[in-house]
Amino acid sequence: MFPGKQTFCLLVASWAVTAAAPAQVLHNEKRDQHAQQALKLSQEITSGETFDKLLKNLAEAARLDEKATVETAQFNLGPILDGLKTWRSVTRLVGSIEQDLALGQPAAPGDLKKEITALHQEMAGARQAAADLKKKLAADPAKDRLGAIGLWLERIGRAEPVYGYLDRFLRQDDADEDSRPARLETAKEMQSLLQQLSKLYQDFGVSLPKSPSLLWLQTRLELLRLEEQSLERRVQIRERRDSETRPILSLLKQTKAGLKLLHPADLDKHIADSLKEQAKRAAGDASERDRLEAMIFALYNAAALAARGATPVHLALLRESSEERALSIRQMAARARLYESLVGTGVERLALFHQRGIRSASLAQIVQALATLGLIPAILTR
């Protein structure tokens, strides 16, 4: 017997829902509970605080290292001053500090000019590499992905601390012969840094797939920006070292000028004895009086040099080492966030999957409804 109108409508509606919806599965209560527990755990697992503590501990360790470096310099000052018995020992102290400051050999004007020209070329190359990378990223046909990385495109390539320092460096006067070795060394270091910056942009463009996922692209851009920021901090460390070293260079220049006025015979004499002899010679001679004054100032300046020494260089090395370790921690944190996002998304989808399906109570209600309509016996008898 053909089913009635109500039964016919129920069959048509059931067929339409089944055809339009994905395949239905039976709900598994146990798996659903496990999936919900996994989702809750994935939401609780965050590594951000761990890496923040690592950075905080690293900063504290760096502070203690710097403090120990300064205290060591203070502790060594007494023995150094006690060792200044003759003018030759003063000359050796000045030479040792000059060597510790890594000033290098005297630089000719032509050498510095050559390095400055190369530095200009490296600056142009780094800026062009950044512009090429931005152009390649901006050509992404996926508008939603391009919109999501727009902020990163604005950030990368600026490197304002780097170029700001270079602009100030290039405006300095090259006529001072004493500052030429330090400027030559700085020009070489900055060339190396700009080469690293260019390589960052170029390597990013080479490894960029045709259709990267948004999460992958954002993480790679974050890692690139971390590298940029680390280079910027290294430049700031270099600039701070320059500012702390500048007074020492001035003292070195004054001390060396005073030592040049010494009589050769005074080099191996005891400092106190040589000053007494020079005071006698200066009694009726203005030039010898000027020499005595220069000797006294050279001695004071040597004591000031002994107090400062190459401490700014040692502190800069500590700061650079700390920055390298901090960069490593920040990179690990960025990668951890990527993995947490991937795992969290996967667990969330798994939980949603196990929530769906026909539950046993719903299935019993469907069977009861079909039995009431008389469809169950009809099906079983066919």
Sequence and secondary structure as in RCSB ss.txt:
>XXXX:A:sequence
MFPGKQTFCLLVASWAVTAAAPAQVLHNEKRDQHAQQALKLSQEITSGETFDKLLKNLAEAARLDEKATVETAQF
NLGPILDGLKTWRSVTRLVGSIEQDLALGQPAAPGDLKKEITALHQEMAGARQAAADLKKKLAADPAKDRLGAIG
LWLERIGRAEPVYGYLDRFLRQDDADEDSRPARLETAKEMQSLLQQLSKLYQDFGVSLPKSPSLLWLQTRLELLR
LEEQSLERRVQIRERRDSETRPILSLLKQTKAGLKLLHPADLDKHIADSLKEQAKRAAGDASERDRLEAMIFALY
NAAALAARGATPVHLALLRESSEERALSIRQMAARARLYESLVGTGVERLALFHQRGIRSASLAQIVQALATLGL
IPAILTR
>XXXX:A:secstr
    HHHHHHHHHHHHHHHHS    B  HHHHHHHHHHHHHHHH   HHHHHHHHHHHHHHHHHHHHHHHHHHHH
HHHHHHHT  BHHHHHHHHHHHHHHTT  S   HHHHHHHHHHHHHHHHHHHHHHHHHHHHHHT S HHHHHHTH
HHHHHTT  HHHHHHHHHHHTS S  TTTHHHHHHHHHHHHHHHHHHHHHHHHHHHH  SS  HHHHHHHHHHHH
HHHHHHHHHHHHHHHHHHHHHHHHHHHHHHHHHHTTS GGGTTSBHHHHHHHHHHHTTS HHHHHHHHHHHHHHH
HHHHHHHHTTHHHHHHHHHHHHHHHHHHHHHHHHHHHHHHHHHHHHHHHHHHHHH SB HHHHHHHHHHHHHHTH
HHHHHH 
